[in-house]
């Protein structure tokens, strides 16, 4: 049956970058994630045994939406630590001077802050609770 085909599949997602070396440095060094090299790029090793493919694409165009979210215990702390690593946070109408949308205070979901990888892909840190 079709359900059996997908129900137990170890599905994964992926996104493109225009510079594999810069992406590997950013995800491995700046964010401190474990990488597994191979194929058209590398796999990000995420919590729970999950993986995400980051692959090279010559005509890469970054998405205009968040491609990867990192739930964290403390968004303010995560923003401070990432800024110390040179990460710049996006500024939107709903973000404060620190770059955080205080969703909890406004009953609009979790606190969240957006930033980009070297290829322009949008990532976020958001409150895990």
Backbone atoms as SQL, in Angstrom:
CREATE TABLE atoms (id INTEGER PRIMARY KEY, chain TEXT, resi INTEGER, resn TEXT, atom TEXT, x REAL, y REAL, z REAL);
INSERT INTO atoms VALUES
  (1, 'A', 1, 'UNK', 'N', 0.835, -1.185, 0.000),
  (2, 'A', 1, 'UNK', 'CA', 0.000, 0.000, 0.000),
  (3, 'A', 1, 'UNK', 'C', 0.880, 1.249, 0.000),
  (4, 'A', 2, 'UNK', 'N', 0.360, 2.309, -0.563),
  (5, 'A', 2, 'UNK', 'CA', 1.111, 3.558, -0.664),
  (6, 'A', 2, 'UNK', 'C', 1.492, 4.103, 0.708),
  (7, 'A', 3, 'UNK', 'N', 0.612, 3.944, 1.721),
  (8, 'A', 3, 'UNK', 'CA', 0.923, 4.453, 3.057),
  (9, 'A', 3, 'UNK', 'C', 2.179, 3.804, 3.622),
  (10, 'A', 4, 'UNK', 'N', 2.367, 2.527, 3.370),
  (11, 'A', 4, 'UNK', 'CA', 3.541, 1.821, 3.872),
  (12, 'A', 4, 'UNK', 'C', 4.821, 2.325, 3.212),
  (13, 'A', 5, 'UNK', 'N', 4.688, 2.795, 2.000),
  (14, 'A', 5, 'UNK', 'CA', 5.837, 3.305, 1.268),
  (15, 'A', 5, 'UNK', 'C', 6.424, 4.542, 1.940),
  (16, 'A', 6, 'UNK', 'N', 5.580, 5.432, 2.430),
  (17, 'A', 6, 'UNK', 'CA', 6.040, 6.699, 2.985),
  (18, 'A', 6, 'UNK', 'C', 6.048, 6.753, 4.504),
  (19, 'A', 7, 'UNK', 'N', 5.196, 5.991, 5.145),
  (20, 'A', 7, 'UNK', 'CA', 5.058, 6.045, 6.597),
  (21, 'A', 7, 'UNK', 'C', 6.373, 5.785, 7.308),
  (22, 'A', 8, 'UNK', 'N', 7.166, 4.862, 6.827),
  (23, 'A', 8, 'UNK', 'CA', 8.421, 4.505, 7.485),
  (24, 'A', 8, 'UNK', 'C', 9.654, 5.015, 6.746),
  (25, 'A', 9, 'UNK', 'N', 9.441, 5.890, 5.795),
  (26, 'A', 9, 'UNK', 'CA', 10.554, 6.454, 5.043),
  (27, 'A', 9, 'UNK', 'C', 11.284, 7.487, 5.885),
  (28, 'A', 10, 'UNK', 'N', 12.611, 7.472, 5.851),
  (29, 'A', 10, 'UNK', 'CA', 13.409, 8.496, 6.553),
  (30, 'A', 10, 'UNK', 'C', 13.544, 9.705, 5.638),
  (31, 'A', 11, 'UNK', 'N', 12.433, 10.384, 5.442),
  (32, 'A', 11, 'UNK', 'CA', 12.392, 11.543, 4.560),
  (33, 'A', 11, 'UNK', 'C', 13.310, 12.643, 5.078),
  (34, 'A', 12, 'UNK', 'N', 13.792, 13.449, 4.173),
  (35, 'A', 12, 'UNK', 'CA', 14.599, 14.608, 4.544),
  (36, 'A', 12, 'UNK', 'C', 14.336, 15.705, 3.533),
  (37, 'A', 13, 'UNK', 'N', 14.687, 16.898, 3.918),
  (38, 'A', 13, 'UNK', 'CA', 14.505, 18.042, 3.045),
  (39, 'A', 13, 'UNK', 'C', 15.871, 18.612, 2.718),
  (40, 'A', 14, 'UNK', 'N', 15.881, 19.626, 1.893),
  (41, 'A', 14, 'UNK', 'CA', 17.137, 20.260, 1.553),
  (42, 'A', 14, 'UNK', 'C', 16.908, 21.620, 0.932),
  (43, 'A', 15, 'UNK', 'N', 17.989, 22.356, 0.790),
  (44, 'A', 15, 'UNK', 'CA', 17.948, 23.635, 0.108),
  (45, 'A', 15, 'UNK', 'C', 19.304, 23.896, -0.519),
  (46, 'A', 16, 'UNK', 'N', 19.321, 24.828, -1.462),
  (47, 'A', 16, 'UNK', 'CA', 20.544, 25.099, -2.211),
  (48, 'A', 16, 'UNK', 'C', 21.316, 26.286, -1.646),
  (49, 'A', 17, 'UNK', 'N', 22.592, 26.315, -2.002),
  (50, 'A', 17, 'UNK', 'CA', 23.479, 27.434, -1.715),
  (51, 'A', 17, 'UNK', 'C', 24.328, 27.663, -2.961),
  (52, 'A', 18, 'UNK', 'N', 24.947, 28.819, -3.040),
  (53, 'A', 18, 'UNK', 'CA', 25.786, 29.097, -4.200),
  (54, 'A', 18, 'UNK', 'C', 27.270, 28.881, -3.928),
  (55, 'A', 19, 'UNK', 'N', 27.641, 28.618, -2.668),
  (56, 'A', 19, 'UNK', 'CA', 29.037, 28.432, -2.302),
  (57, 'A', 19, 'UNK', 'C', 29.116, 27.395, -1.179),
  (58, 'A', 20, 'UNK', 'N', 29.434, 26.157, -1.534),
  (59, 'A', 20, 'UNK', 'CA', 29.470, 25.062, -0.555),
  (60, 'A', 20, 'UNK', 'C', 30.479, 25.338, 0.554),
  (61, 'A', 21, 'UNK', 'N', 31.663, 25.846, 0.219),
  (62, 'A', 21, 'UNK', 'CA', 32.693, 26.096, 1.235),
  (63, 'A', 21, 'UNK', 'C', 32.208, 27.126, 2.255),
  (64, 'A', 22, 'UNK', 'N', 31.602, 28.207, 1.789),
  (65, 'A', 22, 'UNK', 'CA', 31.081, 29.234, 2.701),
  (66, 'A', 22, 'UNK', 'C', 29.952, 28.660, 3.561),
  (67, 'A', 23, 'UNK', 'N', 29.100, 27.849, 2.963),
  (68, 'A', 23, 'UNK', 'CA', 27.994, 27.230, 3.709),
  (69, 'A', 23, 'UNK', 'C', 28.529, 26.269, 4.766),
  (70, 'A', 24, 'UNK', 'N', 29.532, 25.473, 4.408),
  (71, 'A', 24, 'UNK', 'CA', 30.109, 24.532, 5.371),
  (72, 'A', 24, 'UNK', 'C', 30.734, 25.283, 6.539),
  (73, 'A', 25, 'UNK', 'N', 31.415, 26.373, 6.261),
  (74, 'A', 25, 'UNK', 'CA', 32.012, 27.176, 7.324),
  (75, 'A', 25, 'UNK', 'C', 30.926, 27.756, 8.226),
  (76, 'A', 26, 'UNK', 'N', 29.872, 28.304, 7.624),
  (77, 'A', 26, 'UNK', 'CA', 28.795, 28.912, 8.396),
  (78, 'A', 26, 'UNK', 'C', 28.073, 27.889, 9.269),
  (79, 'A', 27, 'UNK', 'N', 27.634, 26.795, 8.662),
  (80, 'A', 27, 'UNK', 'CA', 26.867, 25.806, 9.418),
  (81, 'A', 27, 'UNK', 'C', 27.743, 25.018, 10.400),
  (82, 'A', 28, 'UNK', 'N', 28.984, 24.728, 9.996),
  (83, 'A', 28, 'UNK', 'CA', 29.874, 23.964, 10.862),
  (84, 'A', 28, 'UNK', 'C', 30.551, 24.787, 11.933),
  (85, 'A', 29, 'UNK', 'N', 31.100, 25.951, 11.558),
  (86, 'A', 29, 'UNK', 'CA', 31.854, 26.771, 12.510),
  (87, 'A', 29, 'UNK', 'C', 30.967, 27.784, 13.241),
  (88, 'A', 30, 'UNK', 'N', 30.240, 28.596, 12.496),
  (89, 'A', 30, 'UNK', 'CA', 29.431, 29.648, 13.119),
  (90, 'A', 30, 'UNK', 'C', 28.292, 29.060, 13.948),
  (91, 'A', 31, 'UNK', 'N', 27.547, 28.105, 13.364),
  (92, 'A', 31, 'UNK', 'CA', 26.422, 27.515, 14.086),
  (93, 'A', 31, 'UNK', 'C', 26.808, 26.286, 14.900),
  (94, 'A', 32, 'UNK', 'N', 27.978, 25.717, 14.640),
  (95, 'A', 32, 'UNK', 'CA', 28.452, 24.576, 15.426),
  (96, 'A', 32, 'UNK', 'C', 27.739, 23.274, 15.150),
  (97, 'A', 33, 'UNK', 'N', 27.181, 23.120, 13.961),
  (98, 'A', 33, 'UNK', 'CA', 26.486, 21.879, 13.622),
  (99, 'A', 33, 'UNK', 'C', 27.458, 20.849, 13.055),
  (100, 'A', 34, 'UNK', 'N', 27.118, 19.599, 13.225),
  (101, 'A', 34, 'UNK', 'CA', 27.913, 18.521, 12.641),
  (102, 'A', 34, 'UNK', 'C', 27.516, 18.375, 11.177),
  (103, 'A', 35, 'UNK', 'N', 28.515, 18.219, 10.323),
  (104, 'A', 35, 'UNK', 'CA', 28.287, 18.074, 8.892),
  (105, 'A', 35, 'UNK', 'C', 28.780, 16.718, 8.419),
  (106, 'A', 36, 'UNK', 'N', 28.099, 16.169, 7.438),
  (107, 'A', 36, 'UNK', 'CA', 28.544, 14.933, 6.798),
  (108, 'A', 36, 'UNK', 'C', 28.691, 15.242, 5.317),
  (109, 'A', 37, 'UNK', 'N', 29.938, 15.266, 4.854),
  (110, 'A', 37, 'UNK', 'CA', 30.205, 15.610, 3.461),
  (111, 'A', 37, 'UNK', 'C', 29.845, 14.460, 2.534),
  (112, 'A', 38, 'UNK', 'N', 29.520, 14.829, 1.300),
  (113, 'A', 38, 'UNK', 'CA', 29.243, 13.817, 0.291),
  (114, 'A', 38, 'UNK', 'C', 28.181, 14.265, -0.679),
  (115, 'A', 39, 'UNK', 'N', 28.184, 13.619, -1.823),
  (116, 'A', 39, 'UNK', 'CA', 27.184, 13.921, -2.839),
  (117, 'A', 39, 'UNK', 'C', 27.351, 15.316, -3.394),
  (118, 'A', 40, 'UNK', 'N', 26.234, 15.959, -3.666),
  (119, 'A', 40, 'UNK', 'CA', 26.297, 17.290, -4.280),
  (120, 'A', 40, 'UNK', 'C', 26.558, 18.411, -3.272),
  (121, 'A', 41, 'UNK', 'N', 26.808, 18.062, -2.017),
  (122, 'A', 41, 'UNK', 'CA', 27.027, 19.067, -0.981),
  (123, 'A', 41, 'UNK', 'C', 27.358, 18.406, 0.332),
  (124, 'A', 42, 'UNK', 'N', 26.506, 18.625, 1.328),
  (125, 'A', 42, 'UNK', 'CA', 26.704, 18.006, 2.639),
  (126, 'A', 42, 'UNK', 'C', 25.369, 17.875, 3.350),
  (127, 'A', 43, 'UNK', 'N', 25.369, 17.020, 4.358),
  (128, 'A', 43, 'UNK', 'CA', 24.181, 16.828, 5.176),
  (129, 'A', 43, 'UNK', 'C', 24.420, 17.513, 6.516),
  (130, 'A', 44, 'UNK', 'N', 23.453, 18.312, 6.949),
  (131, 'A', 44, 'UNK', 'CA', 23.475, 18.857, 8.300),
  (132, 'A', 44, 'UNK', 'C', 22.940, 17.771, 9.213),
  (133, 'A', 45, 'UNK', 'N', 23.665, 17.482, 10.261),
  (134, 'A', 45, 'UNK', 'CA', 23.218, 16.501, 11.239),
  (135, 'A', 45, 'UNK', 'C', 22.454, 17.260, 12.321),
  (136, 'A', 46, 'UNK', 'N', 21.154, 17.036, 12.409),
  (137, 'A', 46, 'UNK', 'CA', 20.305, 17.765, 13.338),
  (138, 'A', 46, 'UNK', 'C', 19.877, 16.866, 14.488),
  (139, 'A', 47, 'UNK', 'N', 19.353, 17.462, 15.525),
  (140, 'A', 47, 'UNK', 'CA', 18.909, 16.717, 16.708),
  (141, 'A', 47, 'UNK', 'C', 17.914, 15.630, 16.320),
  (142, 'A', 48, 'UNK', 'N', 17.907, 14.557, 17.090),
  (143, 'A', 48, 'UNK', 'CA', 16.964, 13.468, 16.854),
  (144, 'A', 48, 'UNK', 'C', 17.321, 12.579, 15.686),
  (145, 'A', 49, 'UNK', 'N', 18.553, 12.716, 15.178),
  (146, 'A', 49, 'UNK', 'CA', 18.980, 11.906, 14.044),
  (147, 'A', 49, 'UNK', 'C', 18.491, 12.422, 12.709),
  (148, 'A', 50, 'UNK', 'N', 17.905, 13.605, 12.694),
  (149, 'A', 50, 'UNK', 'CA', 17.418, 14.183, 11.443),
  (150, 'A', 50, 'UNK', 'C', 18.571, 14.755, 10.634),
  (151, 'A', 51, 'UNK', 'N', 18.398, 14.753, 9.328),
  (152, 'A', 51, 'UNK', 'CA', 19.401, 15.296, 8.420),
  (153, 'A', 51, 'UNK', 'C', 18.728, 16.241, 7.432),
  (154, 'A', 52, 'UNK', 'N', 19.525, 17.179, 6.934),
  (155, 'A', 52, 'UNK', 'CA', 19.045, 18.121, 5.941),
  (156, 'A', 52, 'UNK', 'C', 20.135, 18.289, 4.894),
  (157, 'A', 53, 'UNK', 'N', 19.789, 18.145, 3.644),
  (158, 'A', 53, 'UNK', 'CA', 20.744, 18.251, 2.550),
  (159, 'A', 53, 'UNK', 'C', 20.959, 19.712, 2.167),
  (160, 'A', 54, 'UNK', 'N', 22.217, 20.133, 2.118),
  (161, 'A', 54, 'UNK', 'CA', 22.585, 21.449, 1.604),
  (162, 'A', 54, 'UNK', 'C', 23.404, 21.173, 0.353),
  (163, 'A', 55, 'UNK', 'N', 22.930, 21.636, -0.787),
  (164, 'A', 55, 'UNK', 'CA', 23.565, 21.295, -2.054),
  (165, 'A', 55, 'UNK', 'C', 23.898, 22.550, -2.855),
  (166, 'A', 56, 'UNK', 'N', 24.879, 22.415, -3.715),
  (167, 'A', 56, 'UNK', 'CA', 25.323, 23.521, -4.547),
  (168, 'A', 56, 'UNK', 'C', 24.437, 23.644, -5.780),
  (169, 'A', 57, 'UNK', 'N', 24.111, 24.888, -6.115),
  (170, 'A', 57, 'UNK', 'CA', 23.318, 25.152, -7.307),
  (171, 'A', 57, 'UNK', 'C', 23.856, 26.449, -7.913),
  (172, 'A', 58, 'UNK', 'N', 24.360, 26.367, -9.123),
  (173, 'A', 58, 'UNK', 'CA', 25.009, 27.514, -9.760),
  (174, 'A', 58, 'UNK', 'C', 24.079, 28.723, -9.868),
  (175, 'A', 59, 'UNK', 'N', 22.817, 28.502, -10.167),
  (176, 'A', 59, 'UNK', 'CA', 21.874, 29.616, -10.317),
  (177, 'A', 59, 'UNK', 'C', 20.984, 29.760, -9.078),
  (178, 'A', 60, 'UNK', 'N', 21.568, 29.477, -7.916),
  (179, 'A', 60, 'UNK', 'CA', 20.843, 29.549, -6.637),
  (180, 'A', 60, 'UNK', 'C', 20.126, 30.882, -6.466),
  (181, 'A', 61, 'UNK', 'N', 18.894, 30.805, -6.039),
  (182, 'A', 61, 'UNK', 'CA', 18.102, 31.967, -5.644),
  (183, 'A', 61, 'UNK', 'C', 17.560, 31.672, -4.254),
  (184, 'A', 62, 'UNK', 'N', 17.915, 32.469, -3.254),
  (185, 'A', 62, 'UNK', 'CA', 17.413, 32.184, -1.910),
  (186, 'A', 62, 'UNK', 'C', 15.895, 32.320, -1.843),
  (187, 'A', 63, 'UNK', 'N', 15.294, 31.493, -1.017),
  (188, 'A', 63, 'UNK', 'CA', 13.842, 31.566, -0.814),
  (189, 'A', 63, 'UNK', 'C', 13.511, 32.849, -0.060),
  (190, 'A', 64, 'UNK', 'N', 12.297, 33.336, -0.215),
  (191, 'A', 64, 'UNK', 'CA', 11.874, 34.525, 0.521),
  (192, 'A', 64, 'UNK', 'C', 11.047, 34.132, 1.745),
  (193, 'A', 65, 'UNK', 'N', 11.307, 32.948, 2.260),
  (194, 'A', 65, 'UNK', 'CA', 10.648, 32.435, 3.459),
  (195, 'A', 65, 'UNK', 'C', 11.689, 31.671, 4.276),
  (196, 'A', 66, 'UNK', 'N', 11.335, 31.351, 5.499),
  (197, 'A', 66, 'UNK', 'CA', 12.252, 30.651, 6.397),
  (198, 'A', 66, 'UNK', 'C', 12.407, 29.202, 5.960),
  (199, 'A', 67, 'UNK', 'N', 13.655, 28.778, 5.714),
  (200, 'A', 67, 'UNK', 'CA', 13.900, 27.409, 5.271),
  (201, 'A', 67, 'UNK', 'C', 14.303, 26.484, 6.418),
  (202, 'A', 68, 'UNK', 'N', 14.742, 27.057, 7.555),
  (203, 'A', 68, 'UNK', 'CA', 15.188, 26.225, 8.663),
  (204, 'A', 68, 'UNK', 'C', 14.994, 26.987, 9.969),
  (205, 'A', 69, 'UNK', 'N', 14.312, 26.352, 10.919),
  (206, 'A', 69, 'UNK', 'CA', 14.035, 26.935, 12.235),
  (207, 'A', 69, 'UNK', 'C', 14.781, 26.163, 13.309),
  (208, 'A', 70, 'UNK', 'N', 15.384, 26.882, 14.241),
  (209, 'A', 70, 'UNK', 'CA', 16.076, 26.264, 15.368),
  (210, 'A', 70, 'UNK', 'C', 15.357, 26.644, 16.664),
  (211, 'A', 71, 'UNK', 'N', 14.547, 25.727, 17.228),
  (212, 'A', 71, 'UNK', 'CA', 13.941, 26.004, 18.532),
  (213, 'A', 71, 'UNK', 'C', 15.037, 26.059, 19.599),
  (214, 'A', 72, 'UNK', 'N', 14.993, 27.100, 20.436),
  (215, 'A', 72, 'UNK', 'CA', 15.991, 27.286, 21.492),
  (216, 'A', 72, 'UNK', 'C', 15.282, 27.634, 22.790),
  (217, 'A', 73, 'UNK', 'N', 15.961, 27.396, 23.907),
  (218, 'A', 73, 'UNK', 'CA', 15.382, 27.688, 25.218),
  (219, 'A', 73, 'UNK', 'C', 15.270, 29.189, 25.464),
  (220, 'A', 74, 'UNK', 'N', 16.215, 29.978, 24.941),
  (221, 'A', 74, 'UNK', 'CA', 16.245, 31.412, 25.210),
  (222, 'A', 74, 'UNK', 'C', 16.631, 32.157, 23.931),
  (223, 'A', 75, 'UNK', 'N', 15.661, 32.789, 23.287),
  (224, 'A', 75, 'UNK', 'CA', 15.901, 33.486, 22.024),
  (225, 'A', 75, 'UNK', 'C', 16.881, 34.640, 22.221),
  (226, 'A', 76, 'UNK', 'N', 16.723, 35.405, 23.297),
  (227, 'A', 76, 'UNK', 'CA', 17.638, 36.526, 23.549),
  (228, 'A', 76, 'UNK', 'C', 19.084, 36.050, 23.644),
  (229, 'A', 77, 'UNK', 'N', 19.305, 34.979, 24.371),
  (230, 'A', 77, 'UNK', 'CA', 20.655, 34.427, 24.513),
  (231, 'A', 77, 'UNK', 'C', 21.186, 33.944, 23.166),
  (232, 'A', 78, 'UNK', 'N', 20.350, 33.257, 22.404),
  (233, 'A', 78, 'UNK', 'CA', 20.767, 32.761, 21.089),
  (234, 'A', 78, 'UNK', 'C', 21.142, 33.922, 20.174),
  (235, 'A', 79, 'UNK', 'N', 20.349, 34.988, 20.179),
  (236, 'A', 79, 'UNK', 'CA', 20.641, 36.158, 19.358),
  (237, 'A', 79, 'UNK', 'C', 21.972, 36.774, 19.792),
  (238, 'A', 80, 'UNK', 'N', 22.170, 36.931, 21.090),
  (239, 'A', 80, 'UNK', 'CA', 23.423, 37.511, 21.600),
  (240, 'A', 80, 'UNK', 'C', 24.630, 36.675, 21.176),
  (241, 'A', 81, 'UNK', 'N', 24.521, 35.365, 21.312),
  (242, 'A', 81, 'UNK', 'CA', 25.644, 34.483, 20.973),
  (243, 'A', 81, 'UNK', 'C', 25.914, 34.473, 19.473),
  (244, 'A', 82, 'UNK', 'N', 24.861, 34.474, 18.676),
  (245, 'A', 82, 'UNK', 'CA', 25.052, 34.501, 17.222),
  (246, 'A', 82, 'UNK', 'C', 25.625, 35.842, 16.766),
  (247, 'A', 83, 'UNK', 'N', 25.169, 36.937, 17.366),
  (248, 'A', 83, 'UNK', 'CA', 25.735, 38.248, 17.033),
  (249, 'A', 83, 'UNK', 'C', 27.223, 38.285, 17.364),
  (250, 'A', 84, 'UNK', 'N', 27.609, 37.649, 18.459),
  (251, 'A', 84, 'UNK', 'CA', 29.025, 37.587, 18.836),
  (252, 'A', 84, 'UNK', 'C', 29.841, 36.804, 17.809),
  (253, 'A', 85, 'UNK', 'N', 29.179, 35.924, 17.050),
  (254, 'A', 85, 'UNK', 'CA', 29.824, 35.155, 15.983),
  (255, 'A', 85, 'UNK', 'C', 29.783, 35.895, 14.645),
  (256, 'A', 86, 'UNK', 'N', 29.223, 37.107, 14.639),
  (257, 'A', 86, 'UNK', 'CA', 29.168, 37.901, 13.420),
  (258, 'A', 86, 'UNK', 'C', 27.887, 37.781, 12.620),
  (259, 'A', 87, 'UNK', 'N', 26.897, 37.086, 13.158),
  (260, 'A', 87, 'UNK', 'CA', 25.618, 36.921, 12.459),
  (261, 'A', 87, 'UNK', 'C', 24.808, 38.206, 12.596),
  (262, 'A', 88, 'UNK', 'N', 24.222, 38.635, 11.492),
  (263, 'A', 88, 'UNK', 'CA', 23.361, 39.817, 11.465),
  (264, 'A', 88, 'UNK', 'C', 21.913, 39.361, 11.407),
  (265, 'A', 89, 'UNK', 'N', 21.083, 39.969, 12.220),
  (266, 'A', 89, 'UNK', 'CA', 19.669, 39.606, 12.242),
  (267, 'A', 89, 'UNK', 'C', 18.859, 40.540, 11.364),
  (268, 'A', 90, 'UNK', 'N', 17.818, 39.985, 10.782),
  (269, 'A', 90, 'UNK', 'CA', 16.937, 40.732, 9.904),
  (270, 'A', 90, 'UNK', 'C', 16.073, 41.681, 10.729),
  (271, 'A', 91, 'UNK', 'N', 15.698, 42.786, 10.127),
  (272, 'A', 91, 'UNK', 'CA', 14.843, 43.762, 10.777),
  (273, 'A', 91, 'UNK', 'C', 13.556, 43.876, 9.965),
  (274, 'A', 92, 'UNK', 'N', 12.449, 43.582, 10.621),
  (275, 'A', 92, 'UNK', 'CA', 11.138, 43.676, 9.992),
  (276, 'A', 92, 'UNK', 'C', 10.268, 44.617, 10.818),
  (277, 'A', 93, 'UNK', 'N', 9.111, 44.982, 10.305),
  (278, 'A', 93, 'UNK', 'CA', 8.195, 45.878, 11.028),
  (279, 'A', 93, 'UNK', 'C', 7.873, 45.366, 12.428),
  (280, 'A', 94, 'UNK', 'N', 7.786, 44.049, 12.584),
  (281, 'A', 94, 'UNK', 'CA', 7.345, 43.495, 13.862),
  (282, 'A', 94, 'UNK', 'C', 8.497, 43.109, 14.793),
  (283, 'A', 95, 'UNK', 'N', 9.759, 43.359, 14.370),
  (284, 'A', 95, 'UNK', 'CA', 10.889, 43.013, 15.240),
  (285, 'A', 95, 'UNK', 'C', 11.326, 44.228, 16.050),
  (286, 'A', 96, 'UNK', 'N', 11.887, 43.965, 17.227),
  (287, 'A', 96, 'UNK', 'CA', 12.381, 45.047, 18.067),
  (288, 'A', 96, 'UNK', 'C', 13.808, 45.425, 17.657),
  (289, 'A', 97, 'UNK', 'N', 14.433, 46.318, 18.414),
  (290, 'A', 97, 'UNK', 'CA', 15.778, 46.791, 18.078),
  (291, 'A', 97, 'UNK', 'C', 16.824, 45.678, 18.097),
  (292, 'A', 98, 'UNK', 'N', 16.532, 44.592, 18.764),
  (293, 'A', 98, 'UNK', 'CA', 17.451, 43.456, 18.831),
  (294, 'A', 98, 'UNK', 'C', 17.249, 42.485, 17.660),
  (295, 'A', 99, 'UNK', 'N', 16.131, 42.657, 16.935),
  (296, 'A', 99, 'UNK', 'CA', 15.826, 41.781, 15.816),
  (297, 'A', 99, 'UNK', 'C', 14.893, 40.642, 16.178),
  (298, 'A', 100, 'UNK', 'N', 14.225, 40.751, 17.317),
  (299, 'A', 100, 'UNK', 'CA', 13.337, 39.682, 17.793),
  (300, 'A', 100, 'UNK', 'C', 11.877, 40.127, 17.687),
  (301, 'A', 101, 'UNK', 'N', 11.051, 39.279, 17.116),
  (302, 'A', 101, 'UNK', 'CA', 9.609, 39.502, 17.170),
  (303, 'A', 101, 'UNK', 'C', 9.131, 38.894, 18.482),
  (304, 'A', 102, 'UNK', 'N', 8.611, 39.707, 19.338),
  (305, 'A', 102, 'UNK', 'CA', 8.141, 39.260, 20.657),
  (306, 'A', 102, 'UNK', 'C', 6.726, 38.727, 20.512),
  (307, 'A', 103, 'UNK', 'N', 6.615, 37.563, 19.906),
  (308, 'A', 103, 'UNK', 'CA', 5.317, 36.972, 19.620),
  (309, 'A', 103, 'UNK', 'C', 4.529, 36.608, 20.851),
  (310, 'A', 104, 'UNK', 'N', 5.217, 36.115, 21.876),
  (311, 'A', 104, 'UNK', 'CA', 4.516, 35.719, 23.104),
  (312, 'A', 104, 'UNK', 'C', 3.794, 36.909, 23.723),
  (313, 'A', 105, 'UNK', 'N', 4.465, 38.049, 23.795),
  (314, 'A', 105, 'UNK', 'CA', 3.883, 39.241, 24.414),
  (315, 'A', 105, 'UNK', 'C', 2.700, 39.769, 23.621),
  (316, 'A', 106, 'UNK', 'N', 2.677, 39.495, 22.338),
  (317, 'A', 106, 'UNK', 'CA', 1.611, 40.004, 21.473),
  (318, 'A', 106, 'UNK', 'C', 0.589, 38.924, 21.131),
  (319, 'A', 107, 'UNK', 'N', 0.714, 37.762, 21.764),
  (320, 'A', 107, 'UNK', 'CA', -0.167, 36.621, 21.483),
  (321, 'A', 107, 'UNK', 'C', -0.162, 36.284, 19.993),
  (322, 'A', 108, 'UNK', 'N', 1.066, 36.318, 19.399),
  (323, 'A', 108, 'UNK', 'CA', 1.233, 36.040, 17.966),
  (324, 'A', 108, 'UNK', 'C', 2.150, 34.846, 17.731),
  (325, 'A', 109, 'UNK', 'N', 2.231, 33.944, 18.678),
  (326, 'A', 109, 'UNK', 'CA', 3.115, 32.795, 18.521),
  (327, 'A', 109, 'UNK', 'C', 4.388, 32.972, 19.311),
  (328, 'A', 110, 'UNK', 'N', 5.416, 32.214, 18.954),
  (329, 'A', 110, 'UNK', 'CA', 6.650, 32.243, 19.745),
  (330, 'A', 110, 'UNK', 'C', 7.484, 33.495, 19.453),
  (331, 'A', 111, 'UNK', 'N', 8.394, 33.803, 20.373),
  (332, 'A', 111, 'UNK', 'CA', 9.418, 34.806, 20.093),
  (333, 'A', 111, 'UNK', 'C', 10.316, 34.213, 19.015),
  (334, 'A', 112, 'UNK', 'N', 10.694, 35.031, 18.037),
  (335, 'A', 112, 'UNK', 'CA', 11.463, 34.519, 16.901),
  (336, 'A', 112, 'UNK', 'C', 12.356, 35.624, 16.337),
  (337, 'A', 113, 'UNK', 'N', 13.530, 35.231, 15.859),
  (338, 'A', 113, 'UNK', 'CA', 14.461, 36.157, 15.214),
  (339, 'A', 113, 'UNK', 'C', 15.003, 35.483, 13.965),
  (340, 'A', 114, 'UNK', 'N', 15.078, 36.236, 12.886),
  (341, 'A', 114, 'UNK', 'CA', 15.488, 35.699, 11.597),
  (342, 'A', 114, 'UNK', 'C', 16.872, 36.192, 11.207),
  (343, 'A', 115, 'UNK', 'N', 17.638, 35.319, 10.560),
  (344, 'A', 115, 'UNK', 'CA', 18.960, 35.664, 10.044),
  (345, 'A', 115, 'UNK', 'C', 19.191, 34.875, 8.769),
  (346, 'A', 116, 'UNK', 'N', 20.232, 35.238, 8.028),
  (347, 'A', 116, 'UNK', 'CA', 20.498, 34.573, 6.749),
  (348, 'A', 116, 'UNK', 'C', 21.835, 33.858, 6.772),
  (349, 'A', 117, 'UNK', 'N', 21.907, 32.776, 5.992),
  (350, 'A', 117, 'UNK', 'CA', 23.188, 32.110, 5.784),
  (351, 'A', 117, 'UNK', 'C', 23.933, 32.864, 4.674),
  (352, 'A', 118, 'UNK', 'N', 25.184, 32.493, 4.365),
  (353, 'A', 118, 'UNK', 'CA', 25.927, 33.228, 3.346),
  (354, 'A', 118, 'UNK', 'C', 25.279, 33.242, 1.958),
  (355, 'A', 119, 'UNK', 'N', 24.395, 32.294, 1.679),
  (356, 'A', 119, 'UNK', 'CA', 23.712, 32.228, 0.382),
  (357, 'A', 119, 'UNK', 'C', 22.403, 33.012, 0.378),
  (358, 'A', 120, 'UNK', 'N', 22.054, 33.627, 1.506),
  (359, 'A', 120, 'UNK', 'CA', 20.823, 34.404, 1.585),
  (360, 'A', 120, 'UNK', 'C', 19.602, 33.630, 2.025),
  (361, 'A', 121, 'UNK', 'N', 19.764, 32.338, 2.374),
  (362, 'A', 121, 'UNK', 'CA', 18.638, 31.551, 2.870),
  (363, 'A', 121, 'UNK', 'C', 18.252, 32.053, 4.256),
  (364, 'A', 122, 'UNK', 'N', 16.961, 32.169, 4.514),
  (365, 'A', 122, 'UNK', 'CA', 16.476, 32.687, 5.787),
  (366, 'A', 122, 'UNK', 'C', 16.336, 31.551, 6.795),
  (367, 'A', 123, 'UNK', 'N', 16.938, 31.756, 7.965),
  (368, 'A', 123, 'UNK', 'CA', 16.899, 30.820, 9.084),
  (369, 'A', 123, 'UNK', 'C', 16.288, 31.555, 10.276),
  (370, 'A', 124, 'UNK', 'N', 15.936, 30.813, 11.315),
  (371, 'A', 124, 'UNK', 'CA', 15.432, 31.486, 12.515),
  (372, 'A', 124, 'UNK', 'C', 15.831, 30.734, 13.770),
  (373, 'A', 125, 'UNK', 'N', 15.843, 31.493, 14.857),
  (374, 'A', 125, 'UNK', 'CA', 15.843, 30.910, 16.197),
  (375, 'A', 125, 'UNK', 'C', 14.495, 31.315, 16.800),
  (376, 'A', 126, 'UNK', 'N', 13.823, 30.382, 17.432),
  (377, 'A', 126, 'UNK', 'CA', 12.531, 30.672, 18.026),
  (378, 'A', 126, 'UNK', 'C', 12.389, 29.953, 19.343),
  (379, 'A', 127, 'UNK', 'N', 11.561, 30.501, 20.219),
  (380, 'A', 127, 'UNK', 'CA', 11.418, 29.910, 21.546),
  (381, 'A', 127, 'UNK', 'C', 10.830, 28.514, 21.440),
  (382, 'A', 128, 'UNK', 'N', 11.458, 27.601, 22.170),
  (383, 'A', 128, 'UNK', 'CA', 11.084, 26.192, 22.115),
  (384, 'A', 128, 'UNK', 'C', 9.841, 25.887, 22.931),
  (385, 'A', 129, 'UNK', 'N', 9.457, 26.767, 23.827),
  (386, 'A', 129, 'UNK', 'CA', 8.279, 26.479, 24.665),
  (387, 'A', 129, 'UNK', 'C', 7.023, 27.088, 24.133);
